[in-house]
Structure formats: C-alpha cells, structure tokens
Amino acid sequence: MASATGSAHGLRKAGAALAAENGATERQLMAIFGWTTMKEASRYTRAARQKVLAASGMKLLSREGGRPEREDGRNSNS
C-alpha cells in the first residue's frame, strides 16, 4: 500500500504533467505547485513539448508521410 506522501506526490506529478500538456507555462506551474525555481517546472514543460514532437513525428512514419489530404479525402499525391 502506498504511503500518504507517495500518493500525494504521485497526484502532484500527474497534475503537473496534465497542466503542462494542456499548455501551462513554467511560471504557471510554479504558481500552481508552489515551486520557487524553474527547475521542476521546466522538467514538465520539456516533457510536454517532447510528447507533441513525438506525436507529430509519428505521422511521418506512414506511407503518406504526413502529407495533407485533398478535399475529396485522398492524399494530395495520390
């Protein structure tokens, strides 16, 4: 069974990650979680940016290469 401290820490981590993924700035994270330095806040904003980059990069692994679709729903190079 997790300790009360461990559970609270996990909830803070999950909250910080969610806030960063939803666009919270480092200063906002600092205000929300009471951090006095940017170190902790930047960890979460960096991770959130990495997720966005990875998701957009994954599109490039398809046969279509992430090319935009035409209005008729087909790939522009089809």
N, C-alpha and C positions, 0 to 999 in steps of 0.2 A: 504494500500500500504506500502511495506517495505521501510525503510529509506535506504539511500545510504550506511550508516555504517553497517546496518544489512545485506544488500545484500553482501557487501564486506566480512564481517565476515563469512557468510554462504559459500561463494566461497572459502575462505581460509580453512575452516573446511573440505569442500568436497575435496579440493586439497590435504590437509594433509592426509586425510583418504585414498584417492586413492594412493598416493605415498607410504604410509606405507603398504597398501595391495599389492603393486607391489614390495615390498622388500626394500624400503628406510630405511636406518638406522636412529637412533636418531640424529646422527651428521649431516647426510644429510638433515633431516627435519629442523634442527636448521639453517643450511646454507641457505636452500631454503626460509624459512619463517622469518628469522631474529630473531629467539628466542635466548636468551642469557643463558637460563638454560635448563636442560634436562627435567624438569617437564612436560612441554607441549608436547614435542616430545615423551616422554615415554608413555603418555596417548594414542597417536595414534598407536605406535608400539605394545603396550599391546592389544589394541582393535583388531588390525590386526591379532595378534597371536591367540587371542580368537576365531576369526572367522574361522581360519584354523583348530583349535582344534575341534570346534563345527561341522564343515563340516565333518571332518574325523570320529568323534564320531557318527554322524548320520548314517553312513554306518553300524555301529554295531547294529542298531535297525532293520535291515532287517532280514528275516528268514535265509538268508545265512550267516549273521553275519560278513559280510565283507571279507569272505574267498576268496582267489584268484580263478579265473576261470581257467579251463583247456584250452588247445589249441583248443579243439573242442567246446568251448563256454559254457560248462557245469561247474557247481560248482565242486570243487575238491572232495567234499564228496558226490556227487550225485550218 
